[in-house]
Amino acid sequence: MEKTVFNPPSVRKPFGQYNHGLYVPPGAALLVTSGQLGIRPDDTIPPGVTEQAELCFEACRAVLDEAGMSFADVIRISAYVTRREDFAPYMAVRDRYTLDPKPVSTLIVVSGFTRPEFLVEVEVTAARVP
């Protein structure tokens, strides 16, 4: 059985490239990541949200790869940005990484992270259906 998408007609259409609900059948392998920040392995942090978001998604990709999964297995994305004006640039990056069926997604504005130069944090949940 495959993942099943749920976007009921009684609920407003999703604002972007995500789904309101995604059913994962029993027996799927599950992977949950910690929040990934826009920081390179050499501890440098790019100044813009687009570059930081790309680093976040690349870090998620590395964890997925290590688990034998890919973005095709991602069922949920939770992301946090520090400025409302970063919604669109973040979502443009997210949309480049997500595959069908689109995962469910939450984006929250927060007052900040552990260091002021961080602008975005992303965590994913993935499920591989046997």
C-alpha positions as CSV (number, residue, x, y, z in Angstrom):
1,M,0.0,0.0,0.0
2,E,1.2,3.5,-0.8
3,K,1.0,6.7,1.1
4,T,-2.4,8.4,0.7
5,V,-3.0,12.1,0.4
6,F,-5.8,13.9,2.2
7,N,-7.0,17.4,1.2
8,P,-10.7,17.4,2.2
9,P,-13.0,19.7,0.2
10,S,-14.3,21.1,3.5
11,V,-10.8,22.5,4.3
12,R,-9.2,25.4,2.4
13,K,-6.7,24.3,-0.3
14,P,-3.1,24.2,0.9
15,F,-1.3,27.6,0.6
16,G,1.6,25.9,-1.2
17,Q,3.3,22.7,-2.3
18,Y,2.2,20.5,0.6
19,N,-0.8,18.4,1.7
20,H,-3.1,18.7,4.7
21,G,-2.8,15.0,5.5
22,L,-0.7,12.1,4.5
23,Y,-1.5,8.5,5.6
24,V,1.4,6.1,6.0
25,P,0.3,2.4,6.1
26,P,1.4,0.1,8.9
27,G,4.9,-1.4,8.7
28,A,6.6,1.6,7.2
29,A,10.1,2.4,8.4
30,L,10.2,5.7,10.2
31,L,13.0,8.3,10.5
32,V,12.8,11.5,12.5
33,T,15.5,14.2,12.2
34,S,16.6,16.9,14.6
35,G,16.3,20.4,13.5
36,Q,19.0,21.3,11.0
37,L,20.5,24.8,10.9
38,G,22.1,26.7,8.0
39,I,25.7,26.0,9.0
40,R,28.4,24.4,6.9
41,P,30.7,21.7,8.3
42,D,33.5,24.4,8.7
43,D,31.1,26.4,11.0
44,T,30.5,29.2,8.5
45,I,27.0,30.5,8.2
46,P,25.8,32.2,5.0
47,P,24.0,35.6,5.6
48,G,20.8,34.9,3.6
49,V,17.8,32.7,4.3
50,T,17.9,31.0,0.9
51,E,21.5,29.8,1.4
52,Q,20.8,28.7,4.9
53,A,17.6,26.9,3.9
54,E,19.6,25.0,1.2
55,L,22.1,24.0,3.9
56,C,19.3,22.8,6.1
57,F,17.8,20.7,3.4
58,E,21.2,19.3,2.3
59,A,21.8,18.3,6.0
60,C,18.4,16.6,6.0
61,R,19.3,14.9,2.7
62,A,22.6,13.6,4.3
63,V,20.6,12.1,7.2
64,L,18.1,10.6,4.8
65,D,20.9,9.1,2.7
66,E,22.5,7.6,5.8
67,A,19.2,5.9,6.6
68,G,18.8,4.6,3.0
69,M,16.0,7.1,2.3
70,S,15.4,10.1,0.1
71,F,13.1,13.1,-0.1
72,A,10.5,10.8,-1.8
73,D,10.1,9.3,1.7
74,V,9.6,12.6,3.6
75,I,6.1,12.8,5.0
76,R,6.4,15.9,7.3
77,I,8.5,19.1,7.3
78,S,8.6,21.4,10.3
79,A,10.4,24.7,9.7
80,Y,11.1,27.8,11.7
81,V,12.1,31.2,10.4
82,T,12.9,34.4,12.3
83,R,11.2,36.9,9.8
84,R,7.9,36.8,8.0
85,E,9.6,38.1,4.9
86,D,11.6,34.9,4.7
87,F,8.5,32.8,4.1
88,A,8.7,33.0,0.3
89,P,12.4,32.4,-0.1
90,Y,12.2,29.5,2.4
91,M,9.2,27.9,0.6
92,A,11.0,28.2,-2.8
93,V,13.8,26.1,-1.4
94,R,11.5,23.7,0.2
95,D,9.6,23.2,-3.0
96,R,12.8,22.3,-4.9
97,Y,13.4,19.5,-2.5
98,T,10.0,18.0,-1.9
99,L,8.7,15.2,-4.2
100,D,5.3,13.7,-4.7
101,P,3.2,12.9,-2.8
102,K,4.0,16.3,-1.2
103,P,4.6,16.0,2.6
104,V,2.6,17.9,5.2
105,S,4.4,21.0,6.2
106,T,4.4,23.6,9.0
107,L,6.2,26.9,9.0
108,I,6.5,29.0,12.2
109,V,8.0,32.4,12.9
110,V,10.2,32.4,16.0
111,S,12.0,35.1,17.8
112,G,15.4,33.5,17.3
113,F,17.7,30.5,17.6
114,T,20.7,29.7,19.7
115,R,22.8,32.1,17.7
116,P,21.5,35.4,16.1
117,E,22.9,34.7,12.7
118,F,20.7,31.6,12.2
119,L,17.6,32.5,10.1
120,V,16.0,29.1,9.5
121,E,15.8,25.6,11.0
122,V,14.3,22.6,9.3
123,E,13.4,19.1,10.5
124,V,11.9,16.2,8.6
125,T,10.0,13.0,9.3
126,A,10.3,10.3,6.7
127,A,8.6,6.9,6.2
128,R,9.5,4.3,3.7
129,V,6.7,2.1,2.7
130,P,7.7,-1.5,2.1
